[in-house]
Structures are given as C-alpha cells and as structure tokens.
Amino acid sequence: MASEKDDIAARPANNLAPIDLAAEPDFHLGDLVVRPSIRSVLIDGKEERIEPRVMQVLVALAGAGGETVSRDALVSRCWSGVTVGDDAIARAIAKVRKLGGFGGGAHFVVDTVPRVGFRLQRQPGAAPLPRTEASQPGAVRAPDAPQTRYMLLAAAAAIAAFIVGLGVFLVLKREPAEHGAGRVLVTPFTATDADPVSERVARNLTAAALRRMEGFAIADHTINEPSPRADFKVNGAVTRGNDEVIVSAQIFDSMTGLVLWSGKFEQPLDRVNGVEEQVAITLSATLRCALDEWARNDGAMPPSALSLVLQTCEGLVLQTRDALEPARELRRAYPNLTGANTLLALAAATSTFQIEHSTSRLAELRELTRRAASDALKEDPSDAKAITSLAFIADTRLEREQKLREALRINPDLPPALANYIGLLRDVGRVKEAQELGARAIRMSDPRLNSSTPHVVFLSAILNDEESENEAIRKYDEIYPGAAEKLRWTVAVWWRDPALAVVQLPRLAESLQDKSGVACFEIVLAKLAADEQLNALPTECEGLPNHWKVRLLARIGD
C-alpha cells in the first residue's frame, strides 16, 4: 500500500507559509482525489466542492505526512496569521473530518492532540486511487452541490469546465427571438423512496418553487405530451436518510440539456418543516439574479457563462465569498459579456463584509471593487448594481447614502441597494424611514430581500407598531417555521416594556433550544419592572454571549 507521501509531498508539519490553493498540486487521500486548485474532492464520479478555508486546512493536514500540525501553524497557513477564535478552527476541522467519509468510504481520520493541534491519518486499508483519465484535471465528471448556510453540501464547481470540455458552447448563442422570454419550467420533484416524509417534501417543494418563482416559472404537468416551452428547467429529488432528509436540485439549459447548477440540501428530520421553502427560496433568488444578467445579454449567453453567473449569484444571494471566484472566472473567460464587470464588483464588495480579512486583503478587495465598477460604468453609466457596489465600500455614511440613493433612483427595486439602505437608515437612527422602506421591501416578495424581514420586526418594535411587527413576523415564519417565537423573544427582552416582557418570557422561553440564559433575563427584567437600580448584571448572566451582555448593560443604563 502506498504511503501518504506517495500522494502528496510531505512538508514540515509546522510550515508557516500561507497556502495558495491555485498553486497546490492534486493529490490522493485513500480513495479520494483532492484537487485544491478548484476546491474539490472526487471519488467514483462524485465530486464535492469545498470551501476555500476548509480546503486549506485539508492541504495543511495532509501535507504533514501524519505528523501533528499545531493550531498556530494552521492559523498562519490557512488564515494568513490573522487571529481567529477556536470556534472558527473547530468548524473547519469538523468539515474536514466529514470529508473523511465522503462517498460512503473511510478515507482518513483527523485526531485532536490536546493542547497541541491536529493530525490527519489515513484509515487502515485505504489504498490510493490510481490516476486515471477521469481523475485528471479537465476530465468530464458529474458535478454535485454547493454549500449554503442551510447545509448546502456540494456545488457545480466544475460545471463550467465540464461544458468547456464538451467544446460545443461557443456556437450556442441563441438569438433573442428563439428563447422563451426567460421562462423556467419546474418539473415535479420526486421522492426516491416510498417514505411519506420524502413524498410530502417533494410535493410541497414543487408547489413552493412555483410560488417563489411566480412571474417567470411554469409548471410541467405533462406526461406523454411535449413540455411547455421554456429556456431553463428545474427539477430534483428527495431522499430519506438515517436521520435527515436530503434534497437535490438542478437547473438545466433547455436547448442543450446541460446542467448549469446543482445543489444538495440536507435537513435533520426533527427540523424538516420548512425545508421546502428554504430550497425554493435559494433556487428562486439565485435564478432571479442570473436571469437579470441573462436578459441584459438578450438571452445570447453561452451555457458555460450562465453556469458561472448562477454560481456567482448564489454566492451573492447567500452573502458568502463563494461569489468571488466564479465572478473572477466569468470576467476572465468572457470579458465582453455585459454585466461581467458588474458581478465582479458586487462579489468583491460583498467579500469586504467578512470580518477575518487582513488590512492588506481588505484593501485589495476594495481596489478590485473600484476597478470593476469603473469598467462597468464605462459600459453603462446607469448600472445601478455597479453603483451599489461602490456604496458598499464607501468611506463615510454620507457617501454610502449618496451612492445608494443614486442606485435606487435608477432601479427603485434593486434588492442589494434596498437591503443595504435599510441597514444604513437603522444604524444612523432614522428608524421610521428604515421601517417604511423595509415594509416596502418585504411586500415585494423577492426572496433576495428576506434578510430585511427581521429588521422590520425590530424597527416596528422600537416604534411600538405591533401591527407591522406581527405582519413581518408572520411572513418570516412562513419562510422559517419556528422563527416567530424566537423573534418575539428578542423583541420582549430587548424592546418590550419590562412589566409586559416578564409576563411573556415563560411562554417564549419554550421555543429556545438553549435555556441557560433564561434566568438572567427574568431577573434583569423583573428588577427593571420594579424600578430597582441595577449597577451590574447578576451572576446568572455570566454565561451569556458578549453581544447579549452588551445589550442588557445598555438596557439597564450601564
């Protein structure tokens, strides 16, 4: 059996040089083919796209040849030396450990060495996979799904490369008259087993997708007849796992039959209610963003370009850094595509929101935003999205507001500009304006504006507008079942009159998974209701997260 050093050159376990994924060679871990440069692992035709940070951690551990890698070395190599908390390291390690069982195998384990670091070891009996044509860079393979905040597990990482490999897309530019006006055919999601939960989720998901895509989606209820004409098709399947429900979804190009995007969503059985809405919202929001760009190009967009647009849009909708890499590739491969510079500007600007960036990295992202936005505005001076990206990196609130207002004058319903302006108005204390704009945003029923709904709840609470507050809570609970009581809890302990909040707390606490801080809130609010002076938080509050301690200290006037 080959050793780990046959698959990846062993490096000093505590090498401190930052890992550049683009420069890392492919290697094997047991039966896995690991491809750092495109952030994927491959086995038996199955591919999973890996977050950049997780791939860096995997490379660092695998490159140590079975030796222990210290926490300091991991931070230096994978976080460029920026100070990060233990929870960030733990999350990355947990995701690397999950890859050890990818594809149903047992490829490697990651051991924790107490007070030292971590060590990756290949599982006994796991032999390296011979390099075949299918495991070589550029080979055709079946892509899987990207990660999202809702446990989106794997993405269309190689779909664009897959289409390029076919060598057919360059001549597949549709004339505007040939397409179906951006329509999306939603075929029924199917349950892959006879499980009643899977069948219910599949049935509800089809309905949710059509509802969330209202205005551009059409249903496919045909059996032996041609399907309605559309440019794109959405379908998927639902499977019951051991203790979870797994939903897979795909977006196809109707003309070529090529998969443009695929996603895989996993939800624990005890929290399965609402998974249909979450998947439908991700699909709808991603498609709305991509179809905006498709329409700007009059439908004359190669499938490989649209695949990159979909990946970028998914990252923008979910506000992850996953948007930046496909946006870079889109502009590199299609520099003359209308909107390529705009998407890159938005992706770079959104990336600046990540808190762990070093000062130099933040400066690079801001400069990239300025250059891409400038190029976009040379093409179209009224590009509202490009103007919005400049608002995101504005040096002052005044400049930020000026840019946002300029963008909204051009497009009053632009989701990123609306959402950001609501936050700006809230931050500067213009509560009524923020609430009114937020209420208009959630009435639009655009899934890209769902993040504005909690803001409307809290702003309405500040204004004692219970009608608007309850309406916003109801809308949010439709999207995320069970969220209503959590929102009401936050409103009660932070904004409600203490005498009223004390009465509400016992019932609202029932919705909390972690009830360790309930006693703290009850004591503080009871004393405030009785007009008792509090000079500090009681000992029952010691275990609260710092952000809640700050809120309570503010509430007691400290």
Secondary structure, 3 states (H helix, E strand, C coil): CCCHHHHCCCCCCCCCCCCCHHHCCCEEECCEEEEHHHCEEEECCEEEECCHHHHHHHHHHHCCCCCCEEHHHHHHHHCCCCCCCHHHHHHHHHHHHHHCCHHHCCCEEEEEECCCEEEEEECCCCCCCCCCHHHCCCCCCCCCCCCCCCCECCCCCCHHHHHHHHCCHHHCCCCHHHCCCCCEEECCCEECCCCHHHHHHHHHHHHHHHHHCCCCEEECCCCCCCCCCCCEEEEEEEEECCCEEEEEEEEEECCCCCEEEEEEEEEEHHHCCCHHHHHHHHHHHHHHHHHHHHHHCCCCCCHHHHHHHHHHHHHHHHCCHHHHHHHHHHHHHCCCCCCHHHHHHHHHHHHCCCCCCCHHHHHHHHHHHHHHHHHHHHHCCCCHHHHHHHHHCCCCHHHHHHHHHHHHHHCCCCHHHHHHHHHHHHHCCCHHHHHHHHHHHHHCCCHHHCCHHHHHHHHHHHCCCHHHHHHHHHHHHHHCCCHHHHHHHHHHHHCCCHHHHHHHHHHHHCCCCCCCCHHHHHHHHHHHHCCCCCCCCCHHHCCCCHHHHHHHHHHCCC
